[in-house]
Amino acid sequence: MDILQVENVSKAYASHLALNDVSLNVPEGQVYGLLGPNGAGKTTLIRIINHITAPDSGRVLFDGHQLTQDDVHHIGYLPEERGLYKKMKVGEQAVFFARLKGLSKQDAVHELRRWFEKFDILSWWDKKVEELSKGMAQKVQFIITVLHRPKLLIFDEPFSGFDPINAALLKEEILKLKDEGSTVIFSTHNMASVEEICDNITLINNSRNILSGNVEELRRRYFGNRYDLTFNGDARSLMEHLQPIAGEFAMLDPDAQGRQRLNFHLNADASLRDAITIANDSVAIAGLNESIASMNDIFIRAVKEDGRENA
């Protein structure tokens, strides 16, 4: 079941078209990547989902019905622009936001202290927000966002400003929330940051949805039948021998032992066994692996194809 459906949504600001007939479906209980460069329209779409602004045309369905202001109580939103009251104490402010989301003071304090301990910031409970580092403030806002266990969580560039250790901690918590039944929309321009956590994605470029689908299926669609061959021998001879059944050759960086590596696309009418037999006659094969596309690879190829279609 889809917890969120965006149907033909468009939004313009003065002469700028922020969203152009965008549609997408977010399956319940998954992590959904909303990807694209800065200015593509991702934040505008998120603001519409949160009922902060309205679309000029199209509609948004939440849990099977037209999205209303009441549905916002079931959505947790962590915006890219962080906002905490600097003069308030950290714990006091966290409890304040938790109470706004329907928790009793007792439940709010209990849950917040548990989360603060998990994120190693409990010692900052009675300090003022202005004393927090940017990373600590982001942790506090993440906790406030997820505390009331909403059905849908939306994170806009959540790893911005985090060091690798804390970014890994945040990824781990996002996956735990998914396992506990939450649906997560993860918006970012950093393709590499979603490799390990997204089940499905939508790529938005120049205000339009140019690609949607399951991550693994998209990887195979855009980079299917590609392989990395590790070998010792003459690379030019290897490519000449493989040319009748393969193409799109690209030499990769050598492996740790200094052996050469070749990436190639196997023709649809050829078998991998044919490639191994041909390669084995010209070089000494050390290894052969299926090539896995990155989100960045997929995005670049999708943008190029979209540009050709609209040229």
C-alpha positions as CSV (number, residue, x, y, z in Angstrom):
1,M,0.0,0.0,0.0
2,D,1.1,3.5,-0.8
3,I,1.1,5.9,2.2
4,L,1.6,8.9,0.0
5,Q,0.5,9.6,-3.6
6,V,1.5,12.8,-5.4
7,E,-0.6,13.2,-8.6
8,N,0.3,15.7,-11.3
9,V,1.5,18.4,-8.9
10,S,2.7,21.8,-10.3
11,K,3.8,24.9,-8.4
12,A,5.1,28.2,-9.7
13,Y,6.5,31.3,-7.9
14,A,6.3,34.4,-10.0
15,S,8.2,33.5,-13.2
16,H,9.9,30.4,-11.7
17,L,8.3,27.0,-12.2
18,A,9.3,25.0,-9.1
19,L,7.4,21.8,-9.9
20,N,6.1,20.7,-13.3
21,D,3.4,18.0,-13.3
22,V,5.2,15.8,-10.7
23,S,3.8,12.4,-9.7
24,L,5.1,9.7,-7.4
25,N,4.0,7.0,-5.1
26,V,5.6,6.3,-1.7
27,P,5.1,2.7,-0.5
28,E,4.3,2.2,3.2
29,G,7.2,1.0,5.5
30,Q,10.1,1.8,3.1
31,V,12.8,4.5,2.8
32,Y,12.1,6.6,-0.2
33,G,14.8,8.8,-1.7
34,L,13.8,12.1,-3.2
35,L,16.9,13.0,-5.1
36,G,18.1,15.8,-7.3
37,P,20.4,18.8,-7.4
38,N,19.8,21.9,-5.4
39,G,17.0,24.0,-6.9
40,A,15.4,21.0,-8.6
41,G,12.1,21.3,-6.7
42,K,12.5,18.8,-3.9
43,T,11.9,21.3,-1.0
44,T,8.9,22.8,-2.7
45,L,7.4,19.3,-2.9
46,I,8.1,18.6,0.7
47,R,6.5,21.9,1.7
48,I,3.3,20.9,-0.2
49,I,3.3,17.5,1.5
50,N,3.6,19.2,4.9
51,H,0.6,21.5,4.0
52,I,3.0,24.5,4.4
53,T,2.0,25.6,0.9
54,A,-0.5,24.5,-1.7
55,P,0.0,23.2,-5.2
56,D,-1.3,25.3,-8.2
57,S,-2.6,22.1,-9.7
58,G,-2.7,18.4,-8.9
59,R,-3.3,16.8,-5.5
60,V,-1.6,14.8,-2.7
61,L,-3.2,11.8,-1.1
62,F,-2.2,10.6,2.4
63,D,-3.1,7.1,3.6
64,G,-5.7,6.9,0.8
65,H,-7.5,10.2,1.2
66,Q,-6.9,13.8,0.2
67,L,-4.2,15.4,2.4
68,T,-5.6,17.7,5.1
69,Q,-4.1,19.8,7.8
70,D,-5.0,17.2,10.4
71,D,-2.8,14.7,8.6
72,V,0.3,16.8,9.4
73,H,0.1,15.4,13.0
74,H,1.1,12.1,11.5
75,I,4.1,13.5,9.7
76,G,7.5,14.2,11.2
77,Y,9.4,16.8,9.3
78,L,13.1,17.7,9.7
79,P,13.7,20.7,7.4
80,E,17.1,21.6,6.0
81,E,16.9,25.0,7.7
82,R,17.4,24.1,11.4
83,G,15.4,26.2,13.9
84,L,15.8,26.0,17.7
85,Y,15.3,28.8,20.2
86,K,18.8,29.7,21.2
87,K,18.1,31.1,24.7
88,M,16.1,28.1,25.9
89,K,17.6,25.1,27.7
90,V,18.0,22.1,25.5
91,G,15.8,19.7,27.6
92,E,13.2,22.4,28.2
93,Q,12.8,23.1,24.5
94,A,12.7,19.4,23.6
95,V,9.9,18.8,26.1
96,F,8.0,21.9,24.8
97,F,8.0,20.5,21.2
98,A,7.1,17.0,22.4
99,R,4.1,18.4,24.3
100,L,3.0,20.2,21.1
101,K,3.0,16.8,19.4
102,G,0.7,15.3,22.0
103,L,3.0,13.7,24.6
104,S,2.4,14.1,28.3
105,K,5.2,15.9,30.2
106,Q,6.1,12.6,31.9
107,D,6.2,10.6,28.7
108,A,8.1,13.3,26.9
109,V,10.8,13.5,29.6
110,H,11.2,9.7,29.7
111,E,11.4,9.3,25.9
112,L,13.6,12.3,25.4
113,R,16.1,11.2,28.1
114,R,16.3,7.8,26.4
115,W,17.0,9.3,23.0
116,F,19.5,11.9,24.5
117,E,21.4,9.0,26.1
118,K,21.4,7.1,22.8
119,F,22.8,10.1,21.0
120,D,25.3,10.9,23.8
121,I,24.0,14.3,24.5
122,L,22.2,13.8,27.9
123,S,24.9,15.9,29.6
124,W,23.6,18.9,27.6
125,W,20.0,18.7,28.9
126,D,20.3,21.8,31.1
127,K,22.6,23.8,28.7
128,K,21.3,26.5,26.5
129,V,20.8,25.8,22.8
130,E,23.3,28.5,21.8
131,E,26.0,26.4,23.5
132,L,25.4,23.4,21.2
133,S,27.6,22.7,18.2
134,K,25.8,22.4,14.9
135,G,26.0,18.6,15.0
136,M,24.5,18.5,18.5
137,A,21.7,20.8,17.5
138,Q,20.9,18.6,14.6
139,K,20.7,15.6,16.9
140,V,18.2,17.4,19.1
141,Q,16.1,18.3,16.1
142,F,16.2,14.7,14.7
143,I,15.0,13.4,18.1
144,I,12.2,16.0,18.3
145,T,11.1,15.0,14.7
146,V,10.8,11.2,15.4
147,L,9.7,11.3,19.1
148,H,6.0,11.0,18.5
149,R,6.4,8.0,16.1
150,P,4.6,9.5,13.1
151,K,3.5,7.4,10.2
152,L,5.6,9.4,7.7
153,L,9.0,10.9,8.4
154,I,10.5,13.5,6.0
155,F,14.2,14.4,6.3
156,D,15.5,17.2,4.1
157,E,19.3,16.9,3.9
158,P,19.6,15.3,7.3
159,F,23.4,14.6,7.0
160,S,24.4,18.1,6.3
161,G,27.2,19.1,8.6
162,F,27.5,15.7,10.2
163,D,30.9,14.0,10.5
164,P,31.1,10.4,9.1
165,I,30.6,8.8,12.6
166,N,27.4,10.7,13.4
167,A,26.1,10.3,9.8
168,A,26.5,6.6,10.2
169,L,24.6,6.8,13.5
170,L,21.8,8.7,11.9
171,K,21.5,6.2,9.0
172,E,21.3,3.4,11.6
173,E,18.5,5.1,13.4
174,I,16.6,5.8,10.2
175,L,16.8,2.1,9.3
176,K,15.6,1.1,12.8
177,L,12.6,3.5,12.4
178,K,11.8,1.8,9.1
179,D,12.0,-1.7,10.8
180,E,9.6,-0.4,13.4
181,G,7.0,0.5,10.8
182,S,7.7,4.1,9.9
183,T,7.8,5.3,6.3
184,V,10.7,7.6,5.5
185,I,11.2,10.2,2.7
186,F,14.8,11.1,2.5
187,S,15.6,14.3,0.4
188,T,19.1,15.0,-0.7
189,H,21.4,16.2,-3.5
190,N,24.1,13.9,-2.3
191,M,23.6,10.7,-4.3
192,A,26.2,8.7,-2.4
193,S,24.5,9.2,1.0
194,V,21.5,7.1,0.0
195,E,23.2,4.1,-1.4
196,E,22.7,1.9,1.7
197,I,19.2,3.0,2.9
198,C,16.8,3.7,0.1
199,D,14.4,1.1,-1.2
200,N,12.9,3.3,-3.9
201,I,13.8,6.7,-5.4
202,T,12.5,9.5,-7.5
203,L,15.0,11.7,-9.4
204,I,13.8,15.3,-9.8
205,N,15.6,17.6,-12.3
206,N,14.6,21.0,-13.5
207,S,11.3,20.7,-11.7
208,R,10.3,17.4,-13.2
209,N,10.3,13.8,-12.2
210,I,12.7,12.2,-14.7
211,L,13.0,8.8,-13.0
212,S,11.2,6.7,-10.4
213,G,11.5,3.1,-9.2
214,N,13.0,0.4,-7.1
215,V,16.8,1.0,-6.5
216,E,17.9,-2.5,-7.5
217,E,15.7,-2.6,-10.5
218,L,17.0,0.8,-11.7
219,R,20.6,-0.3,-11.2
220,R,20.0,-3.3,-13.5
221,R,18.0,-1.3,-16.0
222,Y,20.7,1.3,-16.4
223,F,23.8,-0.8,-15.8
224,G,22.6,-4.3,-16.5
225,N,25.0,-6.7,-18.2
226,R,28.1,-4.8,-17.1
227,Y,31.1,-6.6,-15.6
228,D,34.5,-5.8,-14.0
229,L,37.3,-8.1,-15.1
230,T,40.5,-8.3,-13.1
231,F,43.5,-9.7,-15.1
232,N,47.2,-9.7,-15.9
233,G,48.2,-9.2,-19.5
234,D,47.7,-6.9,-22.5
235,A,44.6,-4.8,-22.1
236,R,44.5,-3.7,-25.7
237,S,44.6,-7.4,-26.9
238,L,41.8,-8.3,-24.4
239,M,39.5,-5.5,-25.7
240,E,40.2,-6.5,-29.3
241,H,39.3,-10.1,-28.6
242,L,36.1,-9.2,-26.7
243,Q,34.9,-6.6,-29.2
244,P,32.7,-9.0,-31.2
245,I,30.5,-9.7,-28.1
246,A,31.1,-6.7,-25.8
247,G,31.6,-2.9,-25.8
248,E,31.7,0.3,-23.8
249,F,35.1,-0.6,-22.5
250,A,36.6,1.4,-19.6
251,M,39.8,0.8,-17.8
252,L,39.4,1.1,-14.0
253,D,42.0,1.7,-11.3
254,P,44.3,-1.3,-10.6
255,D,43.4,-3.5,-7.6
256,A,45.5,-3.8,-4.4
257,Q,47.9,-6.2,-6.1
258,G,48.4,-4.0,-9.1
259,R,46.4,-6.1,-11.5
260,Q,44.5,-4.4,-14.3
261,R,40.7,-4.0,-14.3
262,L,38.4,-3.6,-17.2
263,N,34.7,-2.7,-17.1
264,F,32.7,-3.7,-20.2
265,H,29.1,-4.2,-21.4
266,L,28.2,-7.6,-22.6
267,N,26.0,-7.7,-25.7
268,A,22.5,-9.0,-25.1
269,D,22.9,-12.0,-27.5
270,A,26.2,-13.1,-25.8
271,S,26.8,-15.2,-22.8
272,L,29.1,-14.6,-19.9
273,R,30.7,-18.0,-20.5
274,D,31.6,-16.8,-24.0
275,A,33.3,-13.7,-22.5
276,I,35.3,-15.8,-20.0
277,T,36.4,-18.2,-22.7
278,I,37.6,-15.4,-25.0
279,A,39.3,-13.4,-22.2
280,N,41.0,-16.5,-20.9
281,D,42.7,-17.0,-24.3
282,S,44.2,-13.6,-24.3
283,V,45.0,-12.7,-20.6
284,A,45.3,-14.4,-17.2
285,I,42.0,-13.8,-15.4
286,A,42.1,-13.1,-11.7
287,G,38.5,-12.2,-11.1
288,L,35.1,-11.3,-12.7
289,N,32.3,-9.4,-10.9
290,E,29.0,-7.9,-12.0
291,S,29.3,-4.1,-12.1
292,I,26.9,-2.3,-9.7
293,A,25.8,1.2,-10.6
294,S,25.9,4.0,-8.1
295,M,23.1,6.5,-7.7
296,N,25.4,9.1,-9.2
297,D,25.9,6.9,-12.3
298,I,22.1,6.5,-12.6
299,F,21.4,10.2,-12.2
300,I,24.0,11.3,-14.8
301,R,22.7,8.8,-17.3
302,A,19.0,9.7,-16.6
303,V,19.7,13.4,-17.0
304,K,21.5,12.9,-20.3
305,E,18.6,10.8,-21.6
306,D,16.1,13.3,-20.4
307,G,18.1,16.1,-22.2
308,R,18.1,14.2,-25.4
309,E,14.3,13.6,-25.2
310,N,13.6,17.3,-24.6
311,A,16.1,18.6,-27.1
